[in-house]
Amino acid sequence: MSAAGAFARAAAAAPGWAARPLEERVAIIRRFGDLVERDRDRLAAILTDDMGKPITQSRNELAGVGPRVDYFVDAVPRVLRPTTVHDDGELVEQVGYEPLGVVANISAWNYPWFVGTNVQLPALLTGNAVLYKPSELVPRTGEAITELLHAAGVPEDVFVLVPGGPGAGAALVEQPVDGVFFTGSYATGRRIAEAVAGRMIRLQLELGGKDPIYVTDDVDLEPAAASLADGAFYNNGQSCCSVERIYVHEAVYEAFVEAFVAVVEGFVVGDPHDERTYLGPLARPEQLEVLEAQVADAVAKGAVVRTGGHRLADRPGAWFAPTVITGATNEMLVMREESFGPVIGIGVVASDDEAVALMNDTDYGLTAGVYTRDEQRARRLLARLDVGSAYWNCCDRVSPRLPWSGRHHSGIGATLGAAGILACVQPKAWHLRR
């Protein structure tokens, strides 16, 4: 089906979907959540086949859909409830909300269930029709999402699958949709923003990051090392909010590095369908060259590869050894450009002020975190960081209850939380004189 044909179907169906009582849409989305839970093992196997995510991590992603369903079916009625802001007996002023209409959802491959439902659930619940283009790297997962939404009761013309590669996404953006919700790279997000700039439509861009962490001098070393190694290498580092830069106070630098490397060297690299596997193949073979270039650039500028640093050529597919680079500085590619793979740079700092300056020295602004025993110290530092999400003694996490937003090259707009619901609607001001 062409993008134009998909849009025509959705545009015709949108008014009827919006006219349905909200309670009906809520019941349908609840059924969707039940179907996902019922089929979790089957869907996890499909996801692992699609992009190489280890099977335990695929199951974890599927397990996270239920809390998203629970949040949105509870929050949407509350957030969209008409609000009276003034009533003097003669004049009533109210705020209400209406759906955008037809939205294009161009989704990502690294967390297709999370990234997709972050947009799809609030969009459908608020009365929009959705044109869904999954990444071409996870075609069967995109089909599975679509099939389960239809099985739950979403009409086929209200949620329309638009498969294909970049050309399909470009064609979708050209349609007279009422909103575009994209998750992916900064380069593609910028092209989409330029394409729709003159159309005055809702634009949501969830882009990349170069997410930093600061490990202070009073940290609990072993728990911090374990947490940050997981934050850097989970899903093979193929996450927008993966830890991509670590700055460690000089007082604990060597001890932290030793503990961190020990954790990383314990990760099992192998068959993604094996329950013991922590790291599988990369989803995009072309990323191997990016990782090799970052390692070579870091070494040339004085850094040291403490473990890994090379492809794993003894098996079919795109494999890269989990890599830890120490002595990293902000002049190196590994500390400036997205790695989106199992590579992490670690640098040393002499003070909190130096850490903050280096963490803010980036074109991105997605997440940042501080590991310290002192909550007030963490809050002071995090308040100075120009990011959408701030972490204290945790990392690489997303909550449906909180807005997910980026600054600068990390995107515009928000998904999740009340802000993500309001992104799917437009307000209407009611002036009612009795």
Helices and strands as residue ranges (DSSP letters): H 3-19, H 22-38, H 40-51, H 55-63, H 65-80, E 83-87, E 91-99, E 102-106, H 112-125, E 129-133, H 139-152, E 159-161, H 166-174, E 179-183, H 186-196, G 197-199, E 202-206, E 211-215, H 221-233, G 234-237, E 243-249, H 253-265, H 287-300, E 304-307, E 323-326, G 333-335, E 343-349, H 352-359, E 367-371, H 375-383, E 389-392, E 404-405, G 408-410, E 411-412, E 414-415, H 417-422, E 425-433
